[in-house]
Amino acid sequence: MKAEPLGSSKAIGLLLTAFSFCVVLSNPSKGADADLFDWSARELALIQSLSLSQLLPPPSSPSNKYADDPEAAALGRAIFHDSRFSANGEVSCATCHRQDYGFTDDLPKGLGIGLASRRTMPIVGMAYQKWFFWDGRADSLWSQTLGPLENPVEHGIDRHQVQQLVLAHYSQPYQQVFEDDATNQPVDQVFANTGKALAAHVRTLLPEKTRFDLYAHALQSDSKETGILTEAETRGLRLFVGKAKCINCHNGPMFTNGEFHHSGTPDAGELDPGRGTAFLELEATEFGFFGKWSDADPEADGDHIRFLDRDTRKYVGTFKTPTLRGASDRPPYMHNGTFTSLAQVLNNYRAVSGSTLADEVSHGDLTDRDLNDLEAFLGTLSSNSNDVHN
């Protein structure tokens, strides 16, 4: 075979082809998905809005003046891990909110003294929320912590027992935080203060940086580093902020708007009313934001309650949007734990597109590859995913 002269057009073409091939191998942003790593200004702004770099310190908790007291948090942490605060002496808050599982558990429905009716919610980042439980029936974090204590299928005790346990095991730290002995206070006040200490601890549980956050930082610093995310993960991110519209509900650095939506999740048996009946409990509780034991100023605080949309019919069957941070680490999913994988969740969203039970979900145009890419991206929101893909 005759060699081509080095300066011939054919030889130059061969050299350019070889060079281009090397560039494709060394730079994953080129090749089959040539525009994969080229983001519009709008996309870049949306990506940055999801980054932990945008997460401000937790907002104040007007109804709990001990919310950011380190001594209250230390007391709350001790009680959080204390199984004596249960009817059988075996269940603590940490039983269902396991630190090794993203502060939730691996069961479809929470298991305390008995079987709960819903999945255990993750509690990392709860300091940023204004509604609590899947249905939002608590309007402050401290009032939420009290519910499980008196729930017969969770801790199964009552406020009188809580007072006795505090007196027996935490009298000194309680008095140090609340500046009074629990024996001198009404049982309801001791109960409320116990919730406030628990809330102070839960407020310290904040999300860790993930591979997605590293990627967002690289984009912000104009870095050309594209090896942080794989091509599939990058395609998934583009879908998340664009075509798939996930960001409509899963937005902000916590990847949740904290509101209530229809998801089209199938229920076994009777339909769970969700948010639809939560308003009754909000109004009935004595431990609410504007209740007797609240530290809030009713004239200045609580606009989220004062201007609450109380259209119960609209909210029947709706549930709070959970954070997606760490989601890939904590199956099963949804309020009833019905899906065992993120793939099932994503396929359900596509299947129910256009359903009146999921009027806010419209993903019927997503392909199988789209769903796979979205699942890949969700994996980058795990704090265990910090290894950079090269």
N, C-alpha and C positions, 0 to 999 in steps of 0.2 A: 504494500500500500504506500502510495507516494505521500510524503509529508507536505503539508501546506506551509508556504513561506510565512514567517512570523508576522509580517506586516499585512498579509492578505485579509480581505474582509471576512472570509470564512473562519480564519484562525482567531481573529478578534471576537467574532461572534461566539466561538467556543469558549474563549476566556471569560467573556461577559456572562455566559450561561453558568459556568463553573462558579464565578464570583457570586452571582445571584443565589445559587444553591447554598453556598456557604453562609450568606447573610440570612437566608431563611432558617438554616439550622441554628445559627447563633442568636437570632432575634425572633421569638415566637410571635411578635406582633405583626410579622409579615407572612405572606404565603396565602394559604387557603382562606383565612379570615383577615384580609388585608387591613380592614378598618376596625378590627376588634378592639384595639387599644386607643382608638381615636375617639375622644369623648367631646360631646358638644358642651357649650357653656352651661346649658340647663342641666344636663346630666351630671356635670361636675359639681354643680351647686347642690343637687339632690344627694349625691354621694357624700359630700361633706356634711350635709345636714344629718346623716346617719352615723357619723363618726363619733367616737367617745371624746374626741377633742372638743366637741361642741357641747358636751354635757357639763352643765353648771353645777355648783354644789347643791345638795338637796335643798328644796325650798323649806321655809319654816313650817312648823306645825302649830298653828295658833291655838288649837284646842288642847295641846299638850305642852305645857311650859317646861317639862323635863325631857323633851324629845332629843335634845343635843347635850344632855348632861352625861358625861362619861361614867359617873358613879351610878346613875340610873341605868345606863346601858350595861354596866357590869352586873348589876342586880338582875336585869332582864335576861342576860345571857345565862346566868346560873339557873333561873327558873325555867328558861327555854329548854334546858337539858335535864331537868329534874323530873323523873318519872313518878315521884311521889304525888305530883299534881294530877293524879288520875285515880279512877275508882279501883283499878286492880293493881296499882303501883308499878305498872309496866309501860305506860304510855307517856311520853313527853312530846313537846312540840317537835323535837328533833327526830322522833320516830317516823313521822311522815315527811318532815322537811329535812331530808338527809343532806348533809354538806357534801358527801361524796357523790351525790346525784343531782347537783345543781339546786339543792334545797327544795327538792320535791322527792317523789318516790317512783318506783317502777311498776306501780299497780294501776289498773284501769280506774279504780275508785279507792279513795283513802281508806285505810284500815287502822282503826284505833281500838276502842272497846268493842266496837262492832263495825259494820261496813257502811261507809258514807255513801251518799247518793251521787257524788261527783268526784272527778279527778282532783288530786292534790295540786294546788296552784304553786308555781315557783314563787319565791318571795325575794329574790335578789332584785334590787332596784325599787322596792315597794315605797321607798321614801319619795319617789317622784309621782306616785299615783294619788288620785283624789277619790276613787271608789275602790271598794275591796270586796273580795269573794267573786266568784264567777258572775254573780248577778248584781253585784254592787250594792248589796243590802247594808253595808257599813260605810259610813261617810268619813271615817278617820281610821288610821292604822291602829291606834290604841283600842278603839271600840271593836275593831275586827278581831284582835287577839283574844277578846273575852268570849266570843262566840264558841270556839271549840272547847273551852274549859267546861261550859255548862251543857254542851251538846251530848246527849246520852250515848251516841255512837262514836264519839271522839274521846274526850277525857272522862266524861261521865261524872263530874263532881259539881258542886254548887258553890256559890260565893261565900257561904259560911265556912265551908271546908277550905277554901282559898285563904280566908282570913286566919284560920287556925294553922295552916301550913306556913304562912308567912310568919306568924308569931313564934312557931316552934323552931323554924330553921333560918329565918332571915330577919329577925327582929332588929338587930343592930344596923345592918346596911339599909333596911327600910327606913328606920328612924333618921339615919344620916342623910338620905336622899330627900325624904318628905317632911323632915323636921318635926316629926311627931311620932309617938308610939302607936302602933296599930291597935293597941287595946283601947286607946282614947278616941278612936275614930269609928264612925258608923261602918257597918259591914260593906255597904255599897261604895263608900269612899275607898276602903282598902282594896276592894275589887277593882275599881276604876284605876287606882294607882298602880296596881299590879299590871294592868293592861298598858299603862303609860310606860312602865319600866320595860316591859316586853317590846313595846314599839320602839323605844330608844335603842334597844339592841338590834332589832330588825332594820332600822334605818342605817346601821353601819354595814349592811350587806350590800356591797356595790359591785357592779360588773367589772370584769377584767378586760384588758385589751386583747383583741383577737387578730387573726391574720387579715381580716377585712380592714380593721383599723390601721394596721401597718400599710396596707395598700392605699387607703384614703390619704394617709399622711404623705406617702410617696407622691401621689398625684398633686397634693397641695404644694409640695416642695419642688414641683416640676421635675421630679426624678424620672429617668427613663427606665427605671427598674420595672420590668414586666413579669419577672419570675415569681413574684409574691403570690399571685393567683394563677391557676391553670387556665387554659383557654376555655374549658367548660365552665369553670367558676366565673370567669369574666363575662361569658355569654349570659350566665345566670344573673349576674349583677345587672347587666343591661336590661334584661327582661324584668327584673324586680322593680327598677325605677322607671320602666317604660311600658312596653306592651302588656305585661302581665298585671300591672296596676297593683301589685302587692303593697306598694308604698302608700296607697290610699288609706289603709288601716294600720299597717306596720311602719310607722314613720317616727322620726326623731331618733336620737342616740339610743333609746331603749327599744326601738323597733316596735312600738305600740302607741296608738293614740289614746289608750286608756278608756275607750268608749265601747259601746255595745252594738253588736251586729248579728245578722242572720248569716250562718255559715253553711246551711244545708246539711249539717251533720245528722245522720240518722239516729233516732232514739229507739231503743228497744222498749216496747210497752208504751205507757202513756207519754205524751209530749211534755217535756220539762218546760215550764213557763218561763224560766230564766228571769230576765230583768222585769218581766211583766208583773210579777207579784212583789218585787223587792221594795217598791214604794211604801207598801203597808208596813213592812218591818222598819224602814227608815223612820217613819212617823211614830211608830209605837215604842221604840227603844228609849230608855232613860239615859243611855250612855252615848247619845248622838252628839254631833258637833255643837248643837245649841242646847244640849241637855244640862241637867243640874251639875254634873261633874266635869263639864267641859271648862277649859281655861280660855276659850275664845271670847272675843268682844263681839256681841251680837250686832253692834252698830257698824263695825268695821270689817268683820271677817265673814267668810262663808258664802260668797257670791255663787259658788257652784251649787249650793243648796237653795239659796234664795231664788235663783232663776232656773231651777231644775225643770226640765220638760217632763211633765207627769202624764203624758199620753200613754196609759198602760197598754192599750190595744196595739200601738205601734211597736212596743217593746216585747210583746209575748214571743218567746222562743229566741230571744237575743242573748248573747253572752259577751263578756268582756274580752277584748282583744289581748291575748297574752304576748309577752315579749318573745321575740325570736332569738334573742341572744342565748346561746347554749342549747337551742332547741334540739339539735341533732344528737345531743348527749342524753336526752331525757324522754324517750318514749315510755308509754303510749301517749296519744295526743287527743286533743279536744276536751270539752267539759266533761264528757262521759268516758274518756279513755278508749273510744271505740276503734281508733286506728293505731296499729302497731308500728307503723313506719311513716316517715315523711312522704315517701312515694305514694302511699295510700291517701294521705291528706291531699296532696296535689292532684291526684287522679280524681278524687271526690269533687274538688273545686271545678275541674273541667266537666265532670259528669252532670253536676247540678246547674250548670250555666243556664240562666234564663228561668229557673224555677222560682215560683213565688215565695218559696221558703228560703231562698237565698238571693233576694233581689239585688243585693249589692255585689254579688259575685258574677263575673262575666269572663270566663276563661275558656270558652268553647273553641277558640281559635288557636290554642296552644298545641303544638305537636309533641310527640313522645320525646324528641330530643330537647324541646323546650323544658319539659317537666324534669328530665334528667339534669339539665343545666341548672335549673332552679334549685334542685336538691343539692347539687354540688356546691352552689353558692352558699346555701344555708349552713353547710358544713364549715364555712370560713368564719362563722359567728360563734364558734366554740372556742373557749379559752384554752382548750387542748389542741388547737389547730395552728399554733404559732410557728411551726416548722415551715420555712419558706420552700415552695416548690421551685426547683431549678430545672 
